[in-house]
């Protein structure tokens, strides 16, 4: 033993620990339960994904057909007839539902009004949703650490009680080597769970090739594996270190369960409550009233709606050198409607920017708390890689609004260029105009951009790993052998 290298000693300790674990039936039972829950979460997630994808595809095709076959009508009537856009689920959402349960699945697009998303799945869940959904991500974030706690809390205390630890140290084995060997052994057990699971997830992600929402599924899956592997190492290293420092198995278990409860349950709830208290959101009524007031009365000295329309009329008459609107070479009603849309868009953007800034401030609290709770870092990074986080939904919302604005702009431009002032029902557009609006297809941003929104979480997880590595280098002796 004395002549064995440090790394050799570490691997010998790891091998010894793995052999001991292999003889523990309780460990295999708990491991089986966790793996079973992961598979159940993956299966139910896959079923939800397939069902919703089928519904979204059918509904999208139906609404596209209805738009193309709406018949001849005035472009502005078509703008109010509008269409629906449906949010597609990413293939990785079967692993981590993220915010998909709380955000709507469809939005109605029409002139004048950016509507809210409708049909949030959470509305049909009742009070049970407070306990969370059973997803594979939830199992890895909360239940796998709990398993780690139950298999590691006696890792040193038991050997101290049986005298094995005193014997190893008397033979020249350093405390540091014992600690590292145990961490390696328990981490390998975690990898037994993680590796096959993420290989299966990667194979399932092949379904995304038919209708790509995220184009780098493979990279995201690899990054997810890396994120959870680091999380596993952090929890394993911390648990073994606590066992080393504890005077009894009971104290070690109590300390670890407290850490698990505080970082995985209490802090996330506290972060949400703090965010709502420190950065409250306006009521929906106040938010909409503010928008309608700024559209009608103007903002930043732009004048009321009537004043803006009067200036627009004067500008066009002067530009074309005519004295009445019916002398213009275009339909002024189409111009007026589009200018109204542009100003309304400006107002909506200003109010949404303020609202989103509030959301950012609320989310920042959770990001900062990742430095004291690794669960917060992993939860946010997991949603980001699955494409089910706030930024992914915000990106989808922005792209649907861009699509809506282009649709309305096209309708108003056709009205201005192809009809006469004072005509409305006399002019009718046909399928050629409807076909000029391309079908909506959503593609999310890349994994690199997704990670750019979570620099704090990445830094927090990195610091947790470095801290655990630092703890593993400190021990040189053990008190009360």
Secondary structure, 3 states (H helix, E strand, C coil): CCCCCHHHHHHHHHHHHHHHHHCCHHHHHHHHHHHHHHHHHHHHHHHHHHHHHHHHHHHHHHHHHHHHCCCCECHHHHHHHCEEEECCCCHHHHCCCCCCCCCCCEEEECCCCECCCECCHHHHCHHHHHHCCCCHHHHHHHHHHHHHHHHHCCCCHHHHHHCHHHHHHHCCCCHHHHHHHHHHHHHHHHHHHHHHHHHHHHHHHHHHHHCCCCCCHHHHHHHHHHHHHHHHHHHHHHHHHHHHHCCCHHHHHHHHHHHHHHHHHHHHHHHHHHHHHHCCCCCHHHHHHHHHHHHHHCCCCCCCHHHHHHHHHHHHHHHHCCCCHHHCCCCHHHHHHHHHHHHHHHHHHHHHHHHHHHHHHHHHHHHHHCCCCHHHHHHHHHHHHHCCCHHHHHHHHHHHHHHHHHHHHHHHHHHHHHCCCCCCCCCCECHHHHHCCCCCCCCCCCHHHHHHCCHHHHHHHHHHHHHHHHHHHHCCCCCCC
